[in-house]
Amino acid sequence: MTNLTRYNPLDELFKGFWVKPLAFPAETDIKMKVDVKEDDKAYTVRADIPGVKKEDIQVDIDGAQVSLRAEARQEKEEKQGEKLIHSERSYGMVSRSFLLPSEVDSQSARAEYKDGVLNLTLPKKANGAGRRISVA
């Protein structure tokens, strides 16, 4: 007696599905978690942006709106005789924008990036023009 099996095209599609992780190039695991505190004189923003160089961080201030953008870049490193089999490191861009209750004095604003944490000190102002600040 012969054994017959029914052909299912989905079997070929999912063959080895659980062996290798799927990667979607447009997805990024880079996250930016932000805390905003306020006192009488200024806002303090703390943003966790691990794995990013300070040169790849952009802070824009326009009145009461603050925009943060960071880009993690993949560095090409190929060695003779080696090939990458699996990588879980993320590369890409992340951005956040938020509106504060009052306008910020962009001329006096300060930004510092150390150990994956961006700290912003944003003094309050009655009114002012937008400005991009550099990260120290």
Secondary structure, 3 states (H helix, E strand, C coil): CCCCCCCCHHHHHHCCCCCCCCCCCCCCCCCCEEEEEECCCEEEEEEECCCCCHHHEEEEEECCEEEEEEEECCCCCCCCCCCCCCCCCCCEEEEEEEECCCCECCCCCEEEEECCEEEEEEEECCCCCCEEECCC
